[in-house]
Amino acid sequence: MSQGPGEPDSPAVDTTFPKRLRLRQRREFIAVQRGGRRLGVAFFTLHARRNGNRPSRIGITVSRKVGKAVLRNRFKRLVREAWRHNRAAVPPGYDLVVVARPGTMPTGLQDVTRALLDAFARLQASRDEPRRDGRPRRPTRGDR
């Protein structure tokens, strides 16, 4: 079969970042940060909140404490790229907010990808594991 114009040579893998997969309004960011789980990883804190059966969405926050605009924009570009290529590893049905940590900047895409995948794995594990005392976890506000 020949490829038509504009079709990639490899099988179709969706690596776009459409608006429906982004958190775009301040109230969405606040809802995730107030009502969900928080996981700290190397370069950022990941806030996660269940959103039902909708596709997982992501928002990125970088304050001026992190650095000048060049560093803040670089961090956001790296996180977006890591998200685009590893979206399948995200547990379905979550709204996520990535908050950059001041003082720690990743050196490249591999660092951010590793941290993001680690956060996703920890998020999935924390959802599935029972509490330390053996009782099942009660759903958090973000899981309802």
C-alpha positions as CSV (number, residue, x, y, z in Angstrom):
1,M,0.0,0.0,0.0
2,S,1.4,3.4,-0.9
3,Q,1.2,6.3,1.5
4,G,-0.9,9.2,0.4
5,P,0.3,12.8,0.5
6,G,0.8,14.1,4.0
7,E,0.7,10.6,5.6
8,P,3.6,9.5,7.8
9,D,5.7,6.4,6.9
10,S,5.1,4.9,10.3
11,P,1.8,3.6,11.8
12,A,-0.5,6.2,13.1
13,V,0.5,7.4,16.5
14,D,-1.2,10.4,17.8
15,T,1.4,12.8,19.2
16,T,-0.5,16.0,18.8
17,F,-1.5,18.2,21.8
18,P,-5.0,19.4,21.0
19,K,-6.9,21.9,23.2
20,R,-9.2,19.1,24.5
21,L,-6.2,17.6,26.3
22,R,-5.1,20.8,28.0
23,L,-6.3,22.5,31.2
24,R,-6.9,26.0,30.0
25,Q,-8.8,27.9,32.6
26,R,-7.7,29.0,36.0
27,R,-10.6,27.4,37.8
28,E,-9.6,24.0,36.3
29,F,-6.0,24.4,37.7
30,I,-7.3,25.4,41.1
31,A,-9.8,22.5,41.2
32,V,-7.0,20.0,40.5
33,Q,-4.6,21.5,43.0
34,R,-7.2,21.7,45.8
35,G,-9.1,18.5,45.2
36,G,-6.6,15.9,44.1
37,R,-3.4,14.1,45.0
38,R,0.0,15.6,45.1
39,L,3.2,13.8,44.1
40,G,6.7,15.3,44.3
41,V,9.3,14.2,41.8
42,A,12.7,15.5,40.8
43,F,11.9,18.7,38.9
44,F,8.2,19.3,39.7
45,T,5.2,18.5,41.8
46,L,2.4,16.7,40.0
47,H,-1.2,17.3,41.1
48,A,-3.8,14.8,39.9
49,R,-7.5,14.7,40.2
50,R,-10.0,12.2,38.7
51,N,-12.1,13.6,35.9
52,G,-14.5,10.7,35.3
53,N,-14.1,8.9,32.0
54,R,-12.9,11.8,30.0
55,P,-9.4,11.7,28.4
56,S,-6.5,12.8,30.7
57,R,-5.6,16.4,30.5
58,I,-2.6,18.4,31.6
59,G,-1.7,21.9,32.6
60,I,1.7,23.3,33.4
61,T,2.5,26.1,35.9
62,V,5.9,27.7,36.2
63,S,6.3,30.7,38.5
64,R,8.9,33.5,38.3
65,K,10.8,31.9,41.2
66,V,12.0,29.2,38.8
67,G,13.9,31.7,36.6
68,K,13.7,34.1,33.8
69,A,11.3,33.7,30.9
70,V,13.7,31.6,28.8
71,L,14.0,28.9,31.6
72,R,10.3,29.0,32.3
73,N,9.4,28.5,28.6
74,R,12.0,25.8,28.2
75,F,10.5,23.8,31.1
76,K,7.0,24.1,29.7
77,R,8.2,23.0,26.2
78,L,10.0,19.9,27.7
79,V,7.0,18.9,29.8
80,R,4.7,19.3,26.8
81,E,7.0,17.2,24.6
82,A,7.3,14.5,27.3
83,W,3.5,14.4,27.7
84,R,2.9,14.2,23.9
85,H,5.1,11.2,23.5
86,N,4.1,9.4,26.7
87,R,0.4,10.1,26.9
88,A,-0.4,6.4,26.7
89,A,1.4,5.8,30.0
90,V,-1.0,8.2,31.9
91,P,-3.7,6.5,33.9
92,P,-6.9,7.3,32.0
93,G,-9.4,9.8,33.5
94,Y,-7.1,12.3,35.3
95,D,-6.6,16.0,35.2
96,L,-3.0,16.8,35.9
97,V,-1.2,19.9,36.9
98,V,2.6,20.1,36.7
99,V,4.1,22.7,39.0
100,A,7.8,23.5,38.4
101,R,10.1,23.5,41.4
102,P,12.4,26.4,41.9
103,G,16.1,25.7,41.9
104,T,16.0,22.4,39.9
105,M,16.0,22.5,36.1
106,P,16.1,19.4,34.0
107,T,19.0,19.2,31.5
108,G,17.0,17.7,28.7
109,L,13.9,15.9,27.5
110,Q,15.1,12.5,29.0
111,D,15.2,13.9,32.5
112,V,11.6,15.3,32.2
113,T,10.3,12.1,30.5
114,R,11.9,10.0,33.3
115,A,10.4,12.2,36.0
116,L,6.9,12.3,34.3
117,L,6.8,8.5,33.9
118,D,7.9,8.0,37.5
119,A,5.1,10.3,38.6
120,F,2.6,8.4,36.5
121,A,3.7,5.0,37.9
122,R,3.5,6.3,41.4
123,L,0.0,7.8,40.7
124,Q,-1.2,4.4,39.4
125,A,0.4,2.5,42.3
126,S,-1.0,4.8,45.0
127,R,-4.5,4.4,43.4
128,D,-4.2,0.6,43.6
129,E,-2.5,-0.1,46.9
130,P,-4.3,-0.4,50.2
131,R,-3.4,1.8,53.2
132,R,-0.6,0.8,55.5
133,D,-3.0,-0.6,58.1
134,G,-4.5,-2.9,55.5
135,R,-7.8,-1.2,55.1
136,P,-8.9,-0.2,51.6
137,R,-8.3,3.4,50.7
138,R,-11.3,5.7,50.9
139,P,-11.8,7.7,47.7
140,T,-10.3,11.2,47.9
141,R,-12.2,14.2,46.7
142,G,-10.3,13.8,43.4
143,D,-11.5,10.2,43.0
144,R,-15.2,10.9,43.3
